[in-house]
Amino acid sequence: MNQETVAAIVGAGPAGVATAACLNLLSIPNIVLEREDCCASLWKKRSYERLKLHIPKQYCHLPNMPFPSDEPTFVSRTGFIQYLDNYVSHFNVNPLYCRSVESASYSEIDGKWRLVAENLVSNETEVYASEFLVVATGENGEGFVLEVLGLDGFEGEVIHSSKYENGRRFGRKDVLVVGTGNSGMEIAYDLANWGAKPYISVRSPVHVISKEMGQLGLFLLKFLPCDTVDKIIVMLSKFKYGDFFDYGLERPSKGPFHLKQVSGRSPVIDVGTMDKIKTGEIQIMPSINSIVDGDTIEFANGKTKPFEAIIFATGYRSTVMKWLQDDGEHFNKDGMPKQRAPNHWKGKNGLYCVGFARAGLFGISKDAQNIAQDISFNLQQNKMWPPLMNALKGQPLVESKSCSCFN
């Protein structure tokens, strides 16, 4: 099967469907290729039940479609999935599912991208050609698990946070959650609510703020410098949570919004985890050294403890470099754009990427709109330039007599 289109989009998560929707509004033909059997598979298949958006809904909607007014400020997982399904339907986005893109390369001969995909249903190879290629697989292509000495011999259960649904089966078990990002802290809280005995392994300092502090910070950033906002939010965090050292945690030296801008790392939005840490229902442990004797974990401070399960809430990584060729050195070895925002979304030869700004759904929305507008501009230029050159062929752009000022 061979098919041509103007723009090929790889990935049908929020980034891919947002870009397709923006292109559809401009009547630009496009094809969305998705390896899973649904759109937004990260939300539908790889997120835990109690997940909610940690940022107010006005910062999380996709282009040209705000959340309904009756939706709560912090949208639930099911609410966001319903929103995405409505978005796909409303903007007539029709991804081709179960298509695993094996390679994408650019041809200097005809100036087009050639995508080779495997149809996971029919096991047939399909080829697509396009003038523009949009990489929309994002930062969260696959779960990342730390390399730990002895992990292969661990006798308990080991999963990545993307496989965690709820803590039902972990009741009364000693469970180590590795990672203090939003997922790790929230999973530990959920485990405690199901009667498990969760521990959190901490590798680095972390900011913890409430949803209200995050909402206030986003509002203040409209009027105040980031440094000033950070000082206000850190002061409020200290007032609410006290000294982190008392619980085995440490605050970073740089402020939460500064770190978000320069590294993409978000502050932890507390859902009740800190109260359980204070009461000892959740205990803090240092980073892992190794696993010994089948179920015993040795930590950086030399202490050891047996566990029945480990959940790695250690984030995700990009999979772009597994299939994208001839990228014009747009991506680094980790599959992230070399150019930092706001210049990250556009490469060479009609290559674009969306969802790599480490700016959440708000960044995705901006990227999608920029890409659609840029593709539209390029198409208009391509249509205008040949006729213009033909019309001007053999004619001077400016008659010499009109340049008398230089005589």
Beta strands, then each sheet from edge to edge (+ up, - down):
strand 1: 2-10
strand 2: 30-33
strand 3: 99-107
strand 4: 112-119
strand 5: 125-135
strand 6: 142-143
strand 7: 157-160
strand 8: 174-178
strand 9: 197-201
strand 10: 208-209
strand 11: 268-269
strand 12: 283-285
strand 13: 288-292
strand 14: 296-299
strand 15: 304-306
strand 16: 309-312
strand 17: 316-317
strand 18: 351-353
sheet 1: 2+ 1+ 5+ 4- 3+
sheet 2: 2+ 1+ 5+ 18+
sheet 3: 6+ 17-
sheet 4: 7+ 16+ 8+ 9+ 12+
sheet 5: 10+ 11+
sheet 6: 13+ 14- 15+
end
